[in-house]
Amino acid sequence: QVQLVESGGGLVQAGGSLRLSCTASGLTFSTATMGWFRQAPGKEREFVAAISRRGGSSGYADSAKGRFAISRDNAKNTVYLQMNSLEPEDTAVYYCAADFAGTSSTWGLEKAYDYWGQGTQVTVSS
């Protein structure tokens, strides 16, 4: 079956960095657009970043632009999210997701994604 497993979360001080990883199995990874979403306590899940099937294009939420970078390694079935200059407002559970049918116009839509990981906690202390 399809599995997406996130890792790399943890506790970091404001201004610090983390790199999240999401490794996929049970699917043809190179045919999926991959996205990262996050959900903070008491808030709805929101889009963070997405990357096209071959990694040639990417998109970011305004809150992530200039600080976060999404990348992928199709040989390793893994997508990454490099997060720099972290702020307490970035504290959330981060989820990766796979989308097989969408286009860049749907990258930010939860309902466009077919499979989700279980999430990894990121906590940024002030």
C-alpha positions as CSV (number, residue, x, y, z in Angstrom):
1,Q,0.0,0.0,0.0
2,V,1.0,3.6,-0.3
3,Q,3.0,5.0,2.5
4,L,4.4,8.5,3.1
5,V,6.7,8.8,6.1
6,E,7.9,12.2,7.3
7,S,10.9,12.7,9.5
8,G,13.2,15.5,10.7
9,G,10.9,17.4,12.9
10,G,11.9,18.5,16.4
11,L,12.4,21.4,18.7
12,V,14.5,24.3,17.5
13,Q,15.1,27.9,18.6
14,A,13.8,30.9,16.6
15,G,16.2,31.6,13.8
16,G,17.3,28.0,13.5
17,S,16.8,25.5,10.7
18,L,15.4,22.1,10.1
19,R,15.2,19.8,7.1
20,L,12.1,17.6,6.8
21,S,12.1,14.5,4.7
22,C,9.2,12.5,3.4
23,T,9.9,9.0,1.9
24,A,7.3,7.3,-0.2
25,S,6.7,3.7,-0.9
26,G,4.0,1.8,-2.8
27,L,3.7,4.3,-5.6
28,T,5.5,5.6,-8.6
29,F,7.1,8.6,-6.9
30,S,8.2,10.3,-10.1
31,T,4.6,10.6,-11.3
32,A,3.4,12.5,-8.3
33,T,3.5,16.2,-7.5
34,M,4.6,16.4,-3.9
35,G,3.4,19.0,-1.4
36,W,4.0,20.0,2.2
37,F,1.2,21.3,4.4
38,R,1.1,22.2,8.1
39,Q,-1.4,22.4,10.9
40,A,-0.9,24.6,13.9
41,P,-2.9,24.0,17.1
42,G,-6.4,25.3,16.8
43,K,-5.9,26.1,13.1
44,E,-6.8,24.5,9.8
45,R,-4.2,22.7,7.8
46,E,-2.5,25.1,5.3
47,F,-0.4,24.8,2.2
48,V,3.4,25.3,2.6
49,A,5.1,24.3,-0.6
50,A,4.8,21.9,-3.6
51,I,7.2,20.6,-6.3
52,S,6.5,19.2,-9.7
53,R,7.1,15.6,-10.7
54,R,10.5,16.2,-12.1
55,G,11.4,19.0,-9.7
56,G,11.6,21.6,-12.4
57,S,9.1,23.9,-10.7
58,S,7.9,24.7,-7.2
59,G,5.5,26.9,-5.4
60,Y,5.3,28.4,-1.9
61,A,2.9,29.9,0.4
62,D,3.7,33.6,1.2
63,S,4.7,32.6,4.7
64,A,7.3,30.2,3.3
65,K,8.8,32.3,0.5
66,G,12.4,33.2,1.0
67,R,12.8,31.0,4.0
68,F,11.8,27.4,3.0
69,A,13.0,25.4,0.0
70,I,11.3,22.2,-1.3
71,S,13.3,19.7,-3.3
72,R,13.0,16.1,-4.3
73,D,15.2,13.1,-5.2
74,N,13.2,10.7,-7.4
75,A,15.9,8.1,-7.1
76,K,15.3,8.0,-3.4
77,N,11.5,8.5,-3.5
78,T,12.0,11.4,-1.1
79,V,10.9,15.0,-0.9
80,Y,12.5,17.5,1.4
81,L,11.6,20.8,3.0
82,Q,14.5,22.9,4.1
83,M,13.3,25.4,6.6
84,N,15.5,28.3,7.6
85,S,15.0,31.4,9.8
86,L,12.3,29.6,11.7
87,E,9.8,31.6,13.8
88,P,7.5,30.5,16.6
89,E,4.6,30.9,14.1
90,D,6.0,28.0,12.2
91,T,5.2,25.6,15.0
92,A,2.9,23.0,13.6
93,V,2.6,19.4,12.5
94,Y,4.0,19.2,9.0
95,Y,2.5,16.8,6.5
96,C,3.7,15.6,3.1
97,A,1.2,14.7,0.4
98,A,1.2,13.2,-3.1
99,D,-0.9,14.4,-6.0
100,F,-1.1,12.3,-9.1
101,A,-3.6,14.3,-11.2
102,G,-3.4,17.9,-10.3
103,T,-1.6,20.8,-12.0
104,S,0.2,23.8,-10.5
105,S,-3.1,25.6,-10.2
106,T,-4.2,23.0,-7.6
107,W,-1.0,22.8,-5.6
108,G,-2.4,24.7,-2.7
109,L,-5.6,22.6,-2.4
110,E,-5.8,19.8,0.1
111,K,-8.5,18.0,-1.8
112,A,-6.2,17.7,-4.8
113,Y,-3.8,15.4,-2.9
114,D,-4.4,11.6,-3.0
115,Y,-2.2,10.4,-0.2
116,W,-0.9,11.9,3.1
117,G,1.7,11.1,5.6
118,Q,1.1,10.9,9.3
119,G,2.9,14.2,10.0
120,T,6.0,15.3,12.0
121,Q,6.0,17.9,14.8
122,V,8.0,21.1,14.4
123,T,8.2,23.3,17.5
124,V,10.0,26.6,17.3
125,S,10.8,28.3,20.7
126,S,11.2,32.0,21.1
